[in-house]
Amino acid sequence: MDHLHPARVVPTGTTTVPLPRRLVAVGITRRHDGRTITVRATQAGVTGTISTRTAEVRRG
């Protein structure tokens, strides 16, 4: 325990209020052979997409 993460001490017989939930997620995006592969994992599960390139972006 430290000053940034104090322990939650609750007296007996007291109702606690749930802490707000935080979204915890990780993800990657890869581009290979004209396709974009995106994968994201959260506490709820894993999602993924594969899409083809539909537009060219020109950088000057």
mmCIF file as Biopython writes it, N, C-alpha, C and O atoms, coordinates in Angstrom:
data_model
#
loop_
_atom_site.group_PDB
_atom_site.id
_atom_site.type_symbol
_atom_site.label_atom_id
_atom_site.label_alt_id
_atom_site.label_comp_id
_atom_site.label_asym_id
_atom_site.label_entity_id
_atom_site.label_seq_id
_atom_site.pdbx_PDB_ins_code
_atom_site.Cartn_x
_atom_site.Cartn_y
_atom_site.Cartn_z
_atom_site.occupancy
_atom_site.B_iso_or_equiv
_atom_site.auth_seq_id
_atom_site.auth_asym_id
_atom_site.pdbx_PDB_model_num
ATOM 1   N N  . MET A ? 1  ? 0.856   -1.183  0.000   1.0 0.0 1  A 1 
ATOM 2   C CA . MET A ? 1  ? 0.000   0.000   0.000   1.0 0.0 1  A 1 
ATOM 3   C C  . MET A ? 1  ? 0.890   1.230   0.000   1.0 0.0 1  A 1 
ATOM 4   O O  . MET A ? 1  ? 1.919   1.259   0.674   1.0 0.0 1  A 1 
ATOM 5   N N  . ASP A ? 2  ? 0.491   2.247   -0.757  1.0 0.0 2  A 1 
ATOM 6   C CA . ASP A ? 2  ? 1.227   3.502   -0.764  1.0 0.0 2  A 1 
ATOM 7   C C  . ASP A ? 2  ? 0.240   4.670   -0.810  1.0 0.0 2  A 1 
ATOM 8   O O  . ASP A ? 2  ? -0.973  4.460   -0.823  1.0 0.0 2  A 1 
ATOM 9   N N  . HIS A ? 3  ? 0.755   5.883   -0.833  1.0 0.0 3  A 1 
ATOM 10  C CA . HIS A ? 3  ? -0.138  7.044   -0.794  1.0 0.0 3  A 1 
ATOM 11  C C  . HIS A ? 3  ? -0.990  7.191   -2.050  1.0 0.0 3  A 1 
ATOM 12  O O  . HIS A ? 3  ? -2.015  7.871   -2.014  1.0 0.0 3  A 1 
ATOM 13  N N  . LEU A ? 4  ? -0.594  6.570   -3.160  1.0 0.0 4  A 1 
ATOM 14  C CA . LEU A ? 4  ? -1.389  6.653   -4.387  1.0 0.0 4  A 1 
ATOM 15  C C  . LEU A ? 4  ? -2.499  5.600   -4.424  1.0 0.0 4  A 1 
ATOM 16  O O  . LEU A ? 4  ? -3.488  5.767   -5.138  1.0 0.0 4  A 1 
ATOM 17  N N  . HIS A ? 5  ? -2.340  4.517   -3.657  1.0 0.0 5  A 1 
ATOM 18  C CA . HIS A ? 5  ? -3.312  3.434   -3.645  1.0 0.0 5  A 1 
ATOM 19  C C  . HIS A ? 5  ? -3.650  3.059   -2.209  1.0 0.0 5  A 1 
ATOM 20  O O  . HIS A ? 5  ? -3.253  1.993   -1.739  1.0 0.0 5  A 1 
ATOM 21  N N  . PRO A ? 6  ? -4.372  3.917   -1.513  1.0 0.0 6  A 1 
ATOM 22  C CA . PRO A ? 6  ? -4.696  3.603   -0.116  1.0 0.0 6  A 1 
ATOM 23  C C  . PRO A ? 6  ? -5.665  2.425   -0.023  1.0 0.0 6  A 1 
ATOM 24  O O  . PRO A ? 6  ? -6.453  2.190   -0.939  1.0 0.0 6  A 1 
ATOM 25  N N  . ALA A ? 7  ? -5.605  1.704   1.061   1.0 0.0 7  A 1 
ATOM 26  C CA . ALA A ? 7  ? -6.520  0.580   1.280   1.0 0.0 7  A 1 
ATOM 27  C C  . ALA A ? 7  ? -7.925  1.108   1.541   1.0 0.0 7  A 1 
ATOM 28  O O  . ALA A ? 7  ? -8.095  2.167   2.145   1.0 0.0 7  A 1 
ATOM 29  N N  . ARG A ? 8  ? -8.929  0.369   1.084   1.0 0.0 8  A 1 
ATOM 30  C CA . ARG A ? 8  ? -10.314 0.759   1.339   1.0 0.0 8  A 1 
ATOM 31  C C  . ARG A ? 8  ? -10.760 0.095   2.629   1.0 0.0 8  A 1 
ATOM 32  O O  . ARG A ? 8  ? -10.991 -1.113  2.671   1.0 0.0 8  A 1 
ATOM 33  N N  . VAL A ? 9  ? -10.877 0.878   3.658   1.0 0.0 9  A 1 
ATOM 34  C CA . VAL A ? 9  ? -11.323 0.366   4.951   1.0 0.0 9  A 1 
ATOM 35  C C  . VAL A ? 9  ? -12.783 0.748   5.115   1.0 0.0 9  A 1 
ATOM 36  O O  . VAL A ? 9  ? -13.144 1.924   5.068   1.0 0.0 9  A 1 
ATOM 37  N N  . VAL A ? 10 ? -13.624 -0.276  5.311   1.0 0.0 10 A 1 
ATOM 38  C CA . VAL A ? 10 ? -15.064 -0.049  5.425   1.0 0.0 10 A 1 
ATOM 39  C C  . VAL A ? 10 ? -15.516 -0.576  6.779   1.0 0.0 10 A 1 
ATOM 40  O O  . VAL A ? 10 ? -15.316 -1.750  7.092   1.0 0.0 10 A 1 
ATOM 41  N N  . PRO A ? 11 ? -16.125 0.290   7.582   1.0 0.0 11 A 1 
ATOM 42  C CA . PRO A ? 11 ? -16.624 -0.177  8.880   1.0 0.0 11 A 1 
ATOM 43  C C  . PRO A ? 11 ? -17.692 -1.257  8.702   1.0 0.0 11 A 1 
ATOM 44  O O  . PRO A ? 11 ? -18.409 -1.266  7.702   1.0 0.0 11 A 1 
ATOM 45  N N  . THR A ? 12 ? -17.796 -2.161  9.668   1.0 0.0 12 A 1 
ATOM 46  C CA . THR A ? 12 ? -18.777 -3.240  9.631   1.0 0.0 12 A 1 
ATOM 47  C C  . THR A ? 12 ? -20.193 -2.666  9.600   1.0 0.0 12 A 1 
ATOM 48  O O  . THR A ? 12 ? -20.501 -1.708  10.309  1.0 0.0 12 A 1 
ATOM 49  N N  . GLY A ? 13 ? -21.047 -3.264  8.771   1.0 0.0 13 A 1 
ATOM 50  C CA . GLY A ? 13 ? -22.434 -2.829  8.686   1.0 0.0 13 A 1 
ATOM 51  C C  . GLY A ? 13 ? -22.650 -1.648  7.750   1.0 0.0 13 A 1 
ATOM 52  O O  . GLY A ? 13 ? -23.746 -1.089  7.715   1.0 0.0 13 A 1 
ATOM 53  N N  . THR A ? 14 ? -21.640 -1.259  6.998   1.0 0.0 14 A 1 
ATOM 54  C CA . THR A ? 14 ? -21.741 -0.121  6.089   1.0 0.0 14 A 1 
ATOM 55  C C  . THR A ? 14 ? -21.869 -0.634  4.656   1.0 0.0 14 A 1 
ATOM 56  O O  . THR A ? 14 ? -21.229 -1.618  4.285   1.0 0.0 14 A 1 
ATOM 57  N N  . THR A ? 15 ? -22.684 0.024   3.865   1.0 0.0 15 A 1 
ATOM 58  C CA . THR A ? 15 ? -22.834 -0.332  2.457   1.0 0.0 15 A 1 
ATOM 59  C C  . THR A ? 15 ? -21.758 0.401   1.656   1.0 0.0 15 A 1 
ATOM 60  O O  . THR A ? 15 ? -21.536 1.596   1.852   1.0 0.0 15 A 1 
ATOM 61  N N  . THR A ? 16 ? -21.103 -0.310  0.770   1.0 0.0 16 A 1 
ATOM 62  C CA . THR A ? 16 ? -20.074 0.317   -0.063  1.0 0.0 16 A 1 
ATOM 63  C C  . THR A ? 16 ? -20.655 0.732   -1.399  1.0 0.0 16 A 1 
ATOM 64  O O  . THR A ? 16 ? -21.598 0.117   -1.897  1.0 0.0 16 A 1 
ATOM 65  N N  . VAL A ? 17 ? -20.100 1.755   -1.963  1.0 0.0 17 A 1 
ATOM 66  C CA . VAL A ? 17 ? -20.480 2.230   -3.283  1.0 0.0 17 A 1 
ATOM 67  C C  . VAL A ? 17 ? -19.447 1.693   -4.264  1.0 0.0 17 A 1 
ATOM 68  O O  . VAL A ? 17 ? -18.250 1.888   -4.053  1.0 0.0 17 A 1 
ATOM 69  N N  . PRO A ? 18 ? -19.875 1.026   -5.326  1.0 0.0 18 A 1 
ATOM 70  C CA . PRO A ? 18 ? -18.902 0.469   -6.265  1.0 0.0 18 A 1 
ATOM 71  C C  . PRO A ? 18 ? -18.080 1.577   -6.930  1.0 0.0 18 A 1 
ATOM 72  O O  . PRO A ? 18 ? -18.593 2.650   -7.250  1.0 0.0 18 A 1 
ATOM 73  N N  . LEU A ? 19 ? -16.810 1.291   -7.126  1.0 0.0 19 A 1 
ATOM 74  C CA . LEU A ? 19 ? -15.941 2.244   -7.809  1.0 0.0 19 A 1 
ATOM 75  C C  . LEU A ? 19 ? -16.288 2.273   -9.288  1.0 0.0 19 A 1 
ATOM 76  O O  . LEU A ? 19 ? -16.774 1.278   -9.827  1.0 0.0 19 A 1 
ATOM 77  N N  . PRO A ? 20 ? -16.044 3.407   -9.959  1.0 0.0 20 A 1 
ATOM 78  C CA . PRO A ? 20 ? -16.317 3.462   -11.393 1.0 0.0 20 A 1 
ATOM 79  C C  . PRO A ? 20 ? -15.428 2.461   -12.138 1.0 0.0 20 A 1 
ATOM 80  O O  . PRO A ? 20 ? -14.271 2.251   -11.774 1.0 0.0 20 A 1 
ATOM 81  N N  . ARG A ? 21 ? -15.986 1.853   -13.181 1.0 0.0 21 A 1 
ATOM 82  C CA . ARG A ? 21 ? -15.223 0.889   -13.969 1.0 0.0 21 A 1 
ATOM 83  C C  . ARG A ? 21 ? -14.319 1.613   -14.954 1.0 0.0 21 A 1 
ATOM 84  O O  . ARG A ? 21 ? -14.671 2.666   -15.486 1.0 0.0 21 A 1 
ATOM 85  N N  . ARG A ? 22 ? -13.170 1.041   -15.184 1.0 0.0 22 A 1 
ATOM 86  C CA . ARG A ? 22 ? -12.253 1.567   -16.188 1.0 0.0 22 A 1 
ATOM 87  C C  . ARG A ? 22 ? -12.176 0.577   -17.332 1.0 0.0 22 A 1 
ATOM 88  O O  . ARG A ? 22 ? -12.168 -0.635  -17.114 1.0 0.0 22 A 1 
ATOM 89  N N  . LEU A ? 23 ? -12.120 1.090   -18.548 1.0 0.0 23 A 1 
ATOM 90  C CA . LEU A ? 23 ? -11.921 0.233   -19.702 1.0 0.0 23 A 1 
ATOM 91  C C  . LEU A ? 23 ? -10.434 -0.060  -19.809 1.0 0.0 23 A 1 
ATOM 92  O O  . LEU A ? 23 ? -9.609  0.848   -19.913 1.0 0.0 23 A 1 
ATOM 93  N N  . VAL A ? 24 ? -10.115 -1.325  -19.781 1.0 0.0 24 A 1 
ATOM 94  C CA . VAL A ? 24 ? -8.728  -1.750  -19.925 1.0 0.0 24 A 1 
ATOM 95  C C  . VAL A ? 24 ? -8.659  -2.505  -21.243 1.0 0.0 24 A 1 
ATOM 96  O O  . VAL A ? 24 ? -9.303  -3.542  -21.405 1.0 0.0 24 A 1 
ATOM 97  N N  . ALA A ? 25 ? -7.882  -1.988  -22.181 1.0 0.0 25 A 1 
ATOM 98  C CA . ALA A ? 25 ? -7.819  -2.605  -23.495 1.0 0.0 25 A 1 
ATOM 99  C C  . ALA A ? 25 ? -6.410  -2.515  -24.062 1.0 0.0 25 A 1 
ATOM 100 O O  . ALA A ? 25 ? -5.653  -1.597  -23.749 1.0 0.0 25 A 1 
ATOM 101 N N  . VAL A ? 26 ? -6.079  -3.476  -24.894 1.0 0.0 26 A 1 
ATOM 102 C CA . VAL A ? 26 ? -4.840  -3.453  -25.648 1.0 0.0 26 A 1 
ATOM 103 C C  . VAL A ? 26 ? -5.190  -3.774  -27.088 1.0 0.0 26 A 1 
ATOM 104 O O  . VAL A ? 26 ? -6.194  -4.433  -27.360 1.0 0.0 26 A 1 
ATOM 105 N N  . GLY A ? 27 ? -4.371  -3.316  -27.994 1.0 0.0 27 A 1 
ATOM 106 C CA . GLY A ? 27 ? -4.667  -3.607  -29.386 1.0 0.0 27 A 1 
ATOM 107 C C  . GLY A ? 27 ? -3.473  -3.413  -30.279 1.0 0.0 27 A 1 
ATOM 108 O O  . GLY A ? 27 ? -2.490  -2.771  -29.911 1.0 0.0 27 A 1 
ATOM 109 N N  . ILE A ? 28 ? -3.579  -3.986  -31.471 1.0 0.0 28 A 1 
ATOM 110 C CA . ILE A ? 28 ? -2.546  -3.809  -32.482 1.0 0.0 28 A 1 
ATOM 111 C C  . ILE A ? 28 ? -3.215  -3.528  -33.819 1.0 0.0 28 A 1 
ATOM 112 O O  . ILE A ? 28 ? -4.358  -3.919  -34.058 1.0 0.0 28 A 1 
ATOM 113 N N  . THR A ? 29 ? -2.485  -2.849  -34.674 1.0 0.0 29 A 1 
ATOM 114 C CA . THR A ? 29 ? -2.901  -2.635  -36.052 1.0 0.0 29 A 1 
ATOM 115 C C  . THR A ? 29 ? -1.702  -2.954  -36.934 1.0 0.0 29 A 1 
ATOM 116 O O  . THR A ? 29 ? -0.618  -2.403  -36.742 1.0 0.0 29 A 1 
ATOM 117 N N  . ARG A ? 30 ? -1.899  -3.844  -37.900 1.0 0.0 30 A 1 
ATOM 118 C CA . ARG A ? 30 ? -0.823  -4.203  -38.822 1.0 0.0 30 A 1 
ATOM 119 C C  . ARG A ? 30 ? -1.298  -4.009  -40.247 1.0 0.0 30 A 1 
ATOM 120 O O  . ARG A ? 30 ? -2.465  -4.236  -40.568 1.0 0.0 30 A 1 
ATOM 121 N N  . ARG A ? 31 ? -0.391  -3.592  -41.081 1.0 0.0 31 A 1 
ATOM 122 C CA . ARG A ? 31 ? -0.690  -3.445  -42.506 1.0 0.0 31 A 1 
ATOM 123 C C  . ARG A ? 31 ? 0.233   -4.383  -43.275 1.0 0.0 31 A 1 
ATOM 124 O O  . ARG A ? 31 ? 1.455   -4.331  -43.127 1.0 0.0 31 A 1 
ATOM 125 N N  . HIS A ? 32 ? -0.375  -5.253  -44.107 1.0 0.0 32 A 1 
ATOM 126 C CA . HIS A ? 32 ? 0.408   -6.241  -44.832 1.0 0.0 32 A 1 
ATOM 127 C C  . HIS A ? 32 ? -0.273  -6.550  -46.158 1.0 0.0 32 A 1 
ATOM 128 O O  . HIS A ? 32 ? -1.452  -6.904  -46.188 1.0 0.0 32 A 1 
ATOM 129 N N  . ASP A ? 33 ? 0.464   -6.416  -47.246 1.0 0.0 33 A 1 
ATOM 130 C CA . ASP A ? 33 ? -0.049  -6.731  -48.594 1.0 0.0 33 A 1 
ATOM 131 C C  . ASP A ? 33 ? -1.371  -6.047  -48.914 1.0 0.0 33 A 1 
ATOM 132 O O  . ASP A ? 33 ? -2.271  -6.677  -49.469 1.0 0.0 33 A 1 
ATOM 133 N N  . GLY A ? 34 ? -1.500  -4.774  -48.574 1.0 0.0 34 A 1 
ATOM 134 C CA . GLY A ? 34 ? -2.715  -4.033  -48.886 1.0 0.0 34 A 1 
ATOM 135 C C  . GLY A ? 34 ? -3.880  -4.280  -47.955 1.0 0.0 34 A 1 
ATOM 136 O O  . GLY A ? 34 ? -4.974  -3.764  -48.186 1.0 0.0 34 A 1 
ATOM 137 N N  . ARG A ? 35 ? -3.670  -5.061  -46.904 1.0 0.0 35 A 1 
ATOM 138 C CA . ARG A ? 35 ? -4.727  -5.321  -45.936 1.0 0.0 35 A 1 
ATOM 139 C C  . ARG A ? 35 ? -4.348  -4.704  -44.594 1.0 0.0 35 A 1 
ATOM 140 O O  . ARG A ? 35 ? -3.168  -4.601  -44.258 1.0 0.0 35 A 1 
ATOM 141 N N  . THR A ? 36 ? -5.359  -4.295  -43.833 1.0 0.0 36 A 1 
ATOM 142 C CA . THR A ? 36 ? -5.160  -3.790  -42.480 1.0 0.0 36 A 1 
ATOM 143 C C  . THR A ? 36 ? -5.804  -4.772  -41.513 1.0 0.0 36 A 1 
ATOM 144 O O  . THR A ? 36 ? -6.992  -5.076  -41.625 1.0 0.0 36 A 1 
ATOM 145 N N  . ILE A ? 37 ? -5.017  -5.264  -40.567 1.0 0.0 37 A 1 
ATOM 146 C CA . ILE A ? 37 ? -5.509  -6.209  -39.563 1.0 0.0 37 A 1 
ATOM 147 C C  . ILE A ? 37 ? -5.500  -5.497  -38.223 1.0 0.0 37 A 1 
ATOM 148 O O  . ILE A ? 37 ? -4.466  -4.988  -37.790 1.0 0.0 37 A 1 
ATOM 149 N N  . THR A ? 38 ? -6.653  -5.461  -37.568 1.0 0.0 38 A 1 
ATOM 150 C CA . THR A ? 38 ? -6.786  -4.806  -36.272 1.0 0.0 38 A 1 
ATOM 151 C C  . THR A ? 38 ? -7.324  -5.812  -35.268 1.0 0.0 38 A 1 
ATOM 152 O O  . THR A ? 38 ? -8.319  -6.487  -35.529 1.0 0.0 38 A 1 
ATOM 153 N N  . VAL A ? 39 ? -6.664  -5.909  -34.118 1.0 0.0 39 A 1 
ATOM 154 C CA . VAL A ? 39 ? -7.102  -6.804  -33.047 1.0 0.0 39 A 1 
ATOM 155 C C  . VAL A ? 39 ? -7.137  -5.999  -31.759 1.0 0.0 39 A 1 
ATOM 156 O O  . VAL A ? 39 ? -6.199  -5.263  -31.453 1.0 0.0 39 A 1 
ATOM 157 N N  . ARG A ? 40 ? -8.224  -6.141  -31.004 1.0 0.0 40 A 1 
ATOM 158 C CA . ARG A ? 40 ? -8.365  -5.444  -29.716 1.0 0.0 40 A 1 
ATOM 159 C C  . ARG A ? 40 ? -8.867  -6.422  -28.679 1.0 0.0 40 A 1 
ATOM 160 O O  . ARG A ? 40 ? -9.791  -7.194  -28.932 1.0 0.0 40 A 1 
ATOM 161 N N  . ALA A ? 41 ? -8.249  -6.384  -27.501 1.0 0.0 41 A 1 
ATOM 162 C CA . ALA A ? 41 ? -8.658  -7.258  -26.404 1.0 0.0 41 A 1 
ATOM 163 C C  . ALA A ? 41 ? -9.061  -6.409  -25.208 1.0 0.0 41 A 1 
ATOM 164 O O  . ALA A ? 41 ? -8.325  -5.514  -24.793 1.0 0.0 41 A 1 
ATOM 165 N N  . THR A ? 42 ? -10.230 -6.696  -24.662 1.0 0.0 42 A 1 
ATOM 166 C CA . THR A ? 42 ? -10.707 -6.020  -23.459 1.0 0.0 42 A 1 
ATOM 167 C C  . THR A ? 42 ? -11.110 -7.083  -22.447 1.0 0.0 42 A 1 
ATOM 168 O O  . THR A ? 42 ? -10.995 -8.278  -22.720 1.0 0.0 42 A 1 
ATOM 169 N N  . GLN A ? 43 ? -11.573 -6.660  -21.299 1.0 0.0 43 A 1 
ATOM 170 C CA . GLN A ? 43 ? -12.050 -7.617  -20.305 1.0 0.0 43 A 1 
ATOM 171 C C  . GLN A ? 43 ? -13.265 -8.379  -20.813 1.0 0.0 43 A 1 
ATOM 172 O O  . GLN A ? 43 ? -13.532 -9.494  -20.363 1.0 0.0 43 A 1 
ATOM 173 N N  . ALA A ? 44 ? -14.003 -7.788  -21.747 1.0 0.0 44 A 1 
ATOM 174 C CA . ALA A ? 44 ? -15.209 -8.430  -22.266 1.0 0.0 44 A 1 
ATOM 175 C C  . ALA A ? 44 ? -14.910 -9.475  -23.339 1.0 0.0 44 A 1 
ATOM 176 O O  . ALA A ? 44 ? -15.737 -10.353 -23.587 1.0 0.0 44 A 1 
ATOM 177 N N  . GLY A ? 45 ? -13.745 -9.395  -23.977 1.0 0.0 45 A 1 
ATOM 178 C CA . GLY A ? 45 ? -13.417 -10.354 -25.021 1.0 0.0 45 A 1 
ATOM 179 C C  . GLY A ? 45 ? -12.458 -9.774  -26.040 1.0 0.0 45 A 1 
ATOM 180 O O  . GLY A ? 45 ? -11.856 -8.723  -25.821 1.0 0.0 45 A 1 
ATOM 181 N N  . VAL A ? 46 ? -12.324 -10.473 -27.158 1.0 0.0 46 A 1 
ATOM 182 C CA . VAL A ? 46 ? -11.386 -10.095 -28.213 1.0 0.0 46 A 1 
ATOM 183 C C  . VAL A ? 46 ? -12.169 -9.850  -29.492 1.0 0.0 46 A 1 
ATOM 184 O O  . VAL A ? 46 ? -13.065 -10.619 -29.838 1.0 0.0 46 A 1 
ATOM 185 N N  . THR A ? 47 ? -11.825 -8.769  -30.195 1.0 0.0 47 A 1 
ATOM 186 C CA . THR A ? 47 ? -12.423 -8.494  -31.500 1.0 0.0 47 A 1 
ATOM 187 C C  . THR A ? 47 ? -11.309 -8.300  -32.518 1.0 0.0 47 A 1 
ATOM 188 O O  . THR A ? 47 ? -10.195 -7.913  -32.166 1.0 0.0 47 A 1 
ATOM 189 N N  . GLY A ? 48 ? -11.610 -8.567  -33.757 1.0 0.0 48 A 1 
ATOM 190 C CA . GLY A ? 48 ? -10.621 -8.382  -34.807 1.0 0.0 48 A 1 
ATOM 191 C C  . GLY A ? 48 ? -11.291 -8.090  -36.133 1.0 0.0 48 A 1 
ATOM 192 O O  . GLY A ? 48 ? -12.410 -8.532  -36.394 1.0 0.0 48 A 1 
ATOM 193 N N  . THR A ? 49 ? -10.586 -7.336  -36.969 1.0 0.0 49 A 1 
ATOM 194 C CA . THR A ? 49 ? -11.087 -7.034  -38.307 1.0 0.0 49 A 1 
ATOM 195 C C  . THR A ? 49 ? -9.942  -7.124  -39.302 1.0 0.0 49 A 1 
ATOM 196 O O  . THR A ? 49 ? -8.786  -6.864  -38.969 1.0 0.0 49 A 1 
ATOM 197 N N  . ILE A ? 50 ? -10.285 -7.496  -40.526 1.0 0.0 50 A 1 
ATOM 198 C CA . ILE A ? 50 ? -9.341  -7.473  -41.642 1.0 0.0 50 A 1 
ATOM 199 C C  . ILE A ? 50 ? -10.025 -6.696  -42.746 1.0 0.0 50 A 1 
ATOM 200 O O  . ILE A ? 50 ? -11.128 -7.048  -43.165 1.0 0.0 50 A 1 
ATOM 201 N N  . SER A ? 51 ? -9.382  -5.645  -43.219 1.0 0.0 51 A 1 
ATOM 202 C CA . SER A ? 51 ? -9.984  -4.855  -44.295 1.0 0.0 51 A 1 
ATOM 203 C C  . SER A ? 51 ? -8.941  -4.600  -45.379 1.0 0.0 51 A 1 
ATOM 204 O O  . SER A ? 51 ? -7.738  -4.574  -45.119 1.0 0.0 51 A 1 
ATOM 205 N N  . THR A ? 52 ? -9.436  -4.413  -46.597 1.0 0.0 52 A 1 
ATOM 206 C CA . THR A ? 52 ? -8.544  -4.108  -47.713 1.0 0.0 52 A 1 
ATOM 207 C C  . THR A ? 52 ? -8.456  -2.607  -47.890 1.0 0.0 52 A 1 
ATOM 208 O O  . THR A ? 52 ? -9.354  -1.858  -47.503 1.0 0.0 52 A 1 
ATOM 209 N N  . ARG A ? 53 ? -7.382  -2.197  -48.469 1.0 0.0 53 A 1 
ATOM 210 C CA . ARG A ? 53 ? -7.174  -0.763  -48.699 1.0 0.0 53 A 1 
ATOM 211 C C  . ARG A ? 53 ? -8.153  -0.301  -49.769 1.0 0.0 53 A 1 
ATOM 212 O O  . ARG A ? 53 ? -8.238  -0.900  -50.841 1.0 0.0 53 A 1 
ATOM 213 N N  . THR A ? 54 ? -8.892  0.765   -49.476 1.0 0.0 54 A 1 
ATOM 214 C CA . THR A ? 54 ? -9.886  1.263   -50.428 1.0 0.0 54 A 1 
ATOM 215 C C  . THR A ? 54 ? -9.521  2.624   -50.991 1.0 0.0 54 A 1 
ATOM 216 O O  . THR A ? 54 ? -10.084 3.039   -52.004 1.0 0.0 54 A 1 
ATOM 217 N N  . ALA A ? 55 ? -8.599  3.322   -50.363 1.0 0.0 55 A 1 
ATOM 218 C CA . ALA A ? 55 ? -8.255  4.655   -50.852 1.0 0.0 55 A 1 
ATOM 219 C C  . ALA A ? 55 ? -6.760  4.875   -50.667 1.0 0.0 55 A 1 
ATOM 220 O O  . ALA A ? 55 ? -6.177  4.473   -49.660 1.0 0.0 55 A 1 
ATOM 221 N N  . GLU A ? 56 ? -6.165  5.506   -51.637 1.0 0.0 56 A 1 
ATOM 222 C CA . GLU A ? 56 ? -4.751  5.875   -51.547 1.0 0.0 56 A 1 
ATOM 223 C C  . GLU A ? 56 ? -4.615  7.228   -50.901 1.0 0.0 56 A 1 
ATOM 224 O O  . GLU A ? 56 ? -5.350  8.159   -51.232 1.0 0.0 56 A 1 
ATOM 225 N N  . VAL A ? 57 ? -3.702  7.341   -50.005 1.0 0.0 57 A 1 
ATOM 226 C CA . VAL A ? 57 ? -3.449  8.635   -49.355 1.0 0.0 57 A 1 
ATOM 227 C C  . VAL A ? 57 ? -2.095  9.126   -49.868 1.0 0.0 57 A 1 
ATOM 228 O O  . VAL A ? 57 ? -1.085  8.432   -49.749 1.0 0.0 57 A 1 
ATOM 229 N N  . ARG A ? 58 ? -2.089  10.305  -50.429 1.0 0.0 58 A 1 
ATOM 230 C CA . ARG A ? 58 ? -0.845  10.871  -50.944 1.0 0.0 58 A 1 
ATOM 231 C C  . ARG A ? 58 ? -0.279  11.857  -49.948 1.0 0.0 58 A 1 
ATOM 232 O O  . ARG A ? 58 ? -0.976  12.741  -49.451 1.0 0.0 58 A 1 
ATOM 233 N N  . ARG A ? 59 ? 0.978   11.688  -49.673 1.0 0.0 59 A 1 
ATOM 234 C CA . ARG A ? 59 ? 1.663   12.625  -48.775 1.0 0.0 59 A 1 
ATOM 235 C C  . ARG A ? 59 ? 2.660   13.410  -49.599 1.0 0.0 59 A 1 
ATOM 236 O O  . ARG A ? 59 ? 3.465   12.853  -50.346 1.0 0.0 59 A 1 
ATOM 237 N N  . GLY A ? 60 ? 2.583   14.720  -49.442 1.0 0.0 60 A 1 
ATOM 238 C CA . GLY A ? 60 ? 3.423   15.611  -50.248 1.0 0.0 60 A 1 
ATOM 239 C C  . GLY A ? 60 ? 4.665   15.929  -49.654 1.0 0.0 60 A 1 
ATOM 240 O O  . GLY A ? 60 ? 5.457   16.669  -50.236 1.0 0.0 60 A 1 
#
